[in-house]
Amino acid sequence: MRLGILGPANDHEEALERAVGFLFRNVSVDRAVYLGVDHALDTVVQQWAARLVGGDPTEQALWQRAAERCGHAGAAEIDAFVTAERERRALSVFEALPADGTRAIELLNGRVVVMIHDKADLDEEDILPASLLVFGKSSQPLVKQVGSRWFLSPGLLEHFGVMTLEDHEDGIHLALFDSVGHEVRRERLIAARAAKLKVSGASG
């Protein structure tokens, strides 16, 4: 499982479009979550889908597109149509937080990942079961372990803003990228070991 995380675009739609393309074509994420609350991701993905298939790119319009383009098409044209539609459907890996204060959840390597826009909105129900707490509202990237938990942020998309978390046998691997897709940090996230309590004393 490879999870992509996108920081807020803050009106830098071109940076968001580059980041979406990078995660989609270069990294091949299984899921990608945008941690902004400005609906910019919906716009970028819809525009990309429209460039792929033309017209109305929604799933509901699929049969209409098929009828218009494949009714009298040759084999090559039909193959091109199917390829474009598969790529359009693959864009469904991208999702945005529904609204400010909402969160998305993922399970990686048996550990709970909670994703939210503003860490100030985290409550006890979020923190207690989570091993990784990921938030978008941060101008700079953050990778910090506090006790047994990791607090992570990809930073803003203007400069950084792209992070991946990948499930491996030896734990969760984090990679951080700048706004043009250059890797700037890679780390294996290791949970702190619980302290062992040893009780000694006279028996009997």
N, C-alpha and C positions, 0 to 999 in steps of 0.2 A: 504494500500500500504506500503510495506516494501522495502526500497532501501538500498542495500549494497554498500559500497565504499571501494575499495582496494587501499592502497598506493603503490608506486613503489617498485618493488622487488630488483632492483639494483643487479642482478646476484644471488640473493638468491631464486632460483627456488623452492627449497624444502619448504621455508616459504610461497611462493605463493601457492603451491599445498595444504599445510595445510589450508591456509586461504580460498581457494576456497571450499575445503571439509567442512570446518566449516560453511560457509555461506549457502552451498547447503544442507547439511544434518542436521545441528543443528539449523539453524536460518530460513531456508526456505524463502529466499528473493524472491520477485517478479521480481526484476531487480538488477543487480550488475554491477558497472562500475569500471574498473581498470584505475587508474590515472597515470600509467607509460606510456612511449612512446617507449618501447623496444620490443614490440610484444611478451613478455614472456607469457602473458595470453593465446594467441592463441596456443602456444606450449603446455601449461599445459592442456587446455581444450581438445585439439585434442588427446593428449596422454591418457587422462582419457576416452574419448569416444572410443578410440581404445581398451582399456582394457575391456570396457563393451561389445562391439559387435564384436571385432576382425576385422582384415583386414582393408579395407577402411571404415572409420566411417562416411563418408559424407552422406548427405541426398540423393544425386544422386545415391548412391550405395545401397540404401535400398532394392530395389526389387531384386537385385542380391543376397544380403545377405539372403533375405527371400527364394528365390528359392533354394539356396544352403543348408539351414538349416531346412527348413520346408517341403520340397517336400515329404520326406518319414519319417517325425518325428512323434512321438506320442504326445498326448495331453500335457503331462508335459513339453516336450521339446519346444513345441510351446508357452506355457505359459511363459516359461523362456525367450524365444526369445522376446516376446512382452514386458515383464517387462524390459529387458535390453534396448530395443529400446525406450521405454517411458522415461527411465532415461537418455539415450543419448540425446533425444530431449529436455528434461528439462534443459540440460546444456546451452541451448540457452539464458537463463537469463543473462549469463555473456557476457559482451562486453568490448572492449577496446577503448580508444580514437583513432581515425584514424591516427593522427599524432600530433607532437608537435605544439601547437598553436590552435588546434581545441578544441571544447567544446561539452559537452553533456548537455541536458536540461531535467528536470523533473518538474512536478507540484505536490506539496504535500500540503495538507490542504489549497488549493487555493493560495499557494505561489510558486514563481518560484525559482527553484534550478539550478544554473549554475555550472557545473563541468569542471575543466580544469587542465592541468598539472602544469603550472607555473602561479602564480597570476600576474606576470609582464605582461602577455599577455592579461589580462582583459582590456577591453576598456569601454567607456561610454555606448555603446549599451548593454553590458553585465551587467553593474552595475545598471543602472537605473531601469530596471524592476525586478531585482533579490532581494529576501529576504535572500537567503542563497548562498554564494559564496564558493565553495569547491575546494581546489587545492591539488595536490599531492606532489609538490616539497617543502618538509619540512622534516627535519630530525626528528622532534618531533611533536607529535599531537598538534593541536591548536583548541580551542573553544573560540572565542572572539566575543563579540558584539560591533559593532561600529555604533552608531546611531540606525537606524531601521534595520540594516543588520547584519547577522552573517557571520564571516569568519571562515571556518572550514578546518582542514586538519587531515587525519588519521595518518600521519607520515609514516616512512619507515616500510616495512614489516619485516625487520630484528628484530625489537623489538616490534613494535605496528602494525599500518598499517591497521587495520580493524575497520570500523565504520558502523553503521546502522542509518538510519533516517526513522522513522515510523509515518504514518499519524494517529492521534487520534482525537477524538472529541474536546479535550482541547488543541490541538496544535500538534507540531512536537516533537517527543521524540527522543533524540539522545542517542546512546550507543557506547562506545569505548571499544575495546578489545585489549589484547596484542597478541603476535605472536602465543600463544598456545590456544587462545580462552577464556581466563579468562577476565571477565568484569572488567574494571578498572574505568569506569566513566559512569554515566547515568544522563541525564539532559533534562528538558523540555525547549525547545527554545521559549522564549516569545519575541514578537516584542515590541520595545519601543513604548509607546503611543505618538501620535502626541501632541505637545503643544497646549493648548487652548488659544486663543487670546481674551481678554476681553477689549472692548473699552468703556470707561465711559466718561461722559461729560454732560454738560447742554443741554437739549433738546430745540428745537425751535429756 
